[in-house]
Amino acid sequence: MTELTKDRAEAIGGIFSHFDVQSAPVSFSENRTGHINSTFFVGTSDGGKYVLQQINTAVFKDPRGLMDNIFAVTGYLRGKIAESGGDPSRGTLRFIKCRPDRDGNADKFYTDPEGHAWRVYEFIDDVVSLQSASSPEVFADVGRAFGNFQMMLSGFDASTLCETIPNFHNTPSRYADFEAALAADTAGRASGIPLEIDFVKKRKDVCSFITDRIARGELPLRVTHNDTKLNNLLLDKKTLKPVCVIDLDTVMPGSVLFDFGDAIRFGASTAAEDETDLSKVGTDLRLFRAFTEGFCDGLGGSLTENELRCLPMGALVITLETGIRFLGDYLAGDVYFRISHPEHNLERARNQFAIVADMEKKMDLMNAAVDEIIRKKN
């Protein structure tokens, strides 16, 4: 958390005043850890706590469609959580509309005079988010929560959702973007990273593993989160039990392999996403197994056998895709991901490629773990 200067606090308070919150804002701070959106915390005079975000419209080019998705999905989830006897105020995010106009109409986000899009949701107290799993048991619960999130949305009409980022997990498309960034070499960096470029090119055929199977009907489409990093799940501060899935910007139709793969590449890694000592970077098989069991439990045993058998390769493909995205952004001059220093995206790419290389060595063991889960299921 970073406290704001007086001028910045006044500016943030002015933006916050456009939302339908009755109490005055009195405290402000900023969270600078996110990759995409700018996030601020606002406290109000009645003790209320809110999250104010500036939506990155360079990434999310249709903020109206994005917010329509989020209001629809969170409204649906509140109903499902209430049906199951849960607490809707903690089980999903509650977004706040803008103050109504003279006709009583209230927008779902605010556009400031510079054209920036802003949104507000209620802060959920007494929770934490983790950058790494503290134990296999905790990671199994994380898997169960992400699986249950997908299960709760199984009855949601996916055709009503807009595609907030076209081709988000279309790995061949991501590879094509990388090739375009390499050819343009906007930042003049290509000559300095021949090993990383070669690593990607040698795995071009791997990129189509998921998309080919979707196209052939071997993998069904589901409503998926598409960004299931461990830190996108809030856990109870005392028990470390899952409370709420957050960061809903990329909830769209997709394959179960998207959600599984992203969770494994981040949560089962033996090191942080920007660890530069690659000898520390790999995949923890205990965490892989724990998450896989929990994830399948959360989905209520609804995965097909083909989906189950593709899970390990799904983790590898999504990890490779993420590394390709980091490397492509580095080549393009760091226009997508927020960075803290000039080599940050390159370091992230190398980190992801180290995980890919480790998964390639451990693929037989990952497949064996899934085989055992299938035997238990049958």
Order of alpha helices (4+ residues) and beta strands (2+ residues): beta-alpha-beta-beta-beta-alpha-alpha-beta-beta-beta-beta-alpha-alpha-alpha-alpha-beta-beta-beta-beta-alpha-alpha-alpha-alpha
